[in-house]
Amino acid sequence: MTSLPGDSDQEGLPAEPHALVCARCGTRAEGPQPTWTCSVENGVRHYFCDTCARENLRAIEGRLDSAWW
């Protein structure tokens, strides 16, 4: 069943900012980073900074798990 618009338990609560951490090099960033890459591996989200994503672009496009990079 879907909720009607405005019928949310989270209504009125501000979104909590969360720090992103690059799964490869550990670089930290506050809030959303539109240029970072998000990969879902075995049901878990992994975020990669610009540098790591650029260095491993072929592996990402080839859909290899980050363990193979």
N, C-alpha and C positions, 0 to 999 in steps of 0.2 A: 504494500500500500504506500502511496506517495503522500507526502504532507502538502497541505495547501500553502500558498505563498503567505508568509508572515506567521506561520504556525510552527515556529521552531523553538526548541529549548534553548538555543544559543542566542536568541534575539536580544539585542541590547548589549551584549558582551563584546568588548573589543577583541580583535584577533591577536593572539599572542605571537610576537615576533620570535622566530627561532633561528639560531645560528646554523648555517650550513658549513659542513666540513668536507673537504675533498677527500674521497675515499682512497685516493692514490698518494697524494703528497701531504695531506693534513692542513692545507690552507684553509683558514676560517673566513667566513663572510657573514655579516649581519643582514638579515632579511633576504628577500628573493633576489636572485641573480639571473636575469633573463638570458645571459650569455653562457651560463653553466649548462652542462649536459646532465640529464637525469637518466639513469638506467635502472630497470627493474630486473633483478636477478634472483631467481628462486623466491619470488614474492617479496623481496626486500629492495627498497629504493636506495640507490647509490648515486651520489652527486660527484661530478668531476669539474674542476676549475677549467678555465679557458686553456691554460698551458697544457695540462694533462690531456684534455680532450683533443687539442691540436696534434700533440705528439702521438696519439693513438687513434687517429681518425679512421684509418683503414680497418683496424680491429673492431672499432665501434660499428662502422658500416657493415662489416662482415658478421655482426651479431655474436662476436666471441665474448664469453664471460670475461670480466676484468682479471680473473685469476690467470688467464692465458696471455695477458699483455706482458 
